């Protein structure tokens, strides 16, 4: 029960859009900013599938390994450098798997599954939020 109370604490949604300015497309309208250690740790764990996107911001560019432990649905992930340019992407990141990117990133964006494909987002695209 405690973990669910912690999860509720991190459900802060903000009004902003995630846009792919290179392709003039919207990646997400419902955003949750994960900027604390707790919110980064919990991420999407124990959540229900939704159209909410998560933005993780780090102090500097670094390799950010991800896991899908206790996430029960697949997602898409964008890794952005400090200029908010896509340096790596992971489509259809499946539940209970792990992924370590090869490129360093300052921002990681977790999106609903198929967002990358549907918006034709590619490495080198500029993202704004």
Buried (B, 14 or more C-beta within 10 A) or exposed (E): EEEEEBBEEBEEEEEBEBBBEBEEBEBBEBBBBBEEEEBBEBBBBEBEEEEBBBBBBBEEBEEBEBBBEBBEBBBBBBBBBEEBBBBBBBBEBEEEEEBEBEBBBBBBBBBBBEBBEEBEBEEEBBBEB
